[in-house]
C-alpha cells in the first residue's frame, strides 16, 4: 500500500536534510575540539573577559 507522503522527492529531501545535519554536527564538533585543545586561551577581541567572549562566539556559531 502506497501512501501519498512517500515519494522520491520526499526521500531526496530527507537524505539532504540528514546529510546537512551530519555536516553541521561534525563541523561543530571539530570547532569545539580545536577550542578545547587551545588550553583555554581564547582571544579577547572586544575588551570583555576571554570567557565571556568565548560564550558569545559559541552562541553566535
C-alpha positions as CSV (number, residue, x, y, z in Angstrom):
1,X,0.0,0.0,0.0
2,X,1.5,3.3,-1.1
3,X,0.9,6.4,0.9
4,X,0.7,9.8,-0.6
5,X,3.6,11.1,1.6
6,X,6.2,8.6,0.4
7,X,7.7,9.6,-2.9
8,X,11.1,10.2,-4.4
9,X,11.1,13.9,-3.8
10,X,10.4,13.5,-0.1
11,X,13.1,10.8,0.2
12,X,15.6,13.0,-1.6
13,X,14.8,15.9,0.8
14,X,15.1,13.7,3.8
15,X,18.6,12.5,2.6
16,X,19.7,16.1,2.0
17,X,18.5,17.2,5.5
18,X,20.2,14.3,7.2
19,X,23.4,14.9,5.3
20,X,23.4,18.6,6.0
21,X,22.7,17.9,9.7
22,X,25.6,15.5,10.0
23,X,27.9,18.0,8.2
24,X,26.9,20.7,10.7
25,X,27.3,18.4,13.7
26,X,30.8,17.3,12.5
27,X,31.8,21.0,11.9
28,X,30.7,22.0,15.4
29,X,32.5,19.1,17.0
30,X,35.7,20.0,15.1
31,X,35.5,23.6,16.3
32,X,34.8,22.5,19.9
33,X,37.8,20.1,19.7
34,X,40.1,22.9,18.5
35,X,38.8,25.2,21.2
36,X,39.4,22.7,23.9
37,X,42.9,21.9,22.6
38,X,43.8,25.6,22.8
39,X,44.2,25.2,26.6
40,X,41.5,27.8,27.4
41,X,43.4,30.6,25.8
42,X,40.8,32.4,23.9
43,X,41.4,35.9,22.4
44,X,39.7,38.9,23.9
45,X,38.9,41.0,20.8
46,X,36.2,43.3,22.1
47,X,37.6,44.0,25.6
48,X,35.4,41.7,27.5
49,X,36.8,38.8,29.6
50,X,38.0,36.0,27.4
51,X,35.4,33.6,29.0
52,X,32.6,35.9,28.1
53,X,34.0,36.4,24.6
54,X,34.1,32.6,24.2
55,X,30.5,32.3,25.3
56,X,29.4,34.9,22.8
57,X,31.3,33.3,20.0
58,X,29.8,29.9,20.8
59,X,26.3,31.4,20.9
60,X,26.9,33.2,17.6
61,X,28.1,30.0,15.9
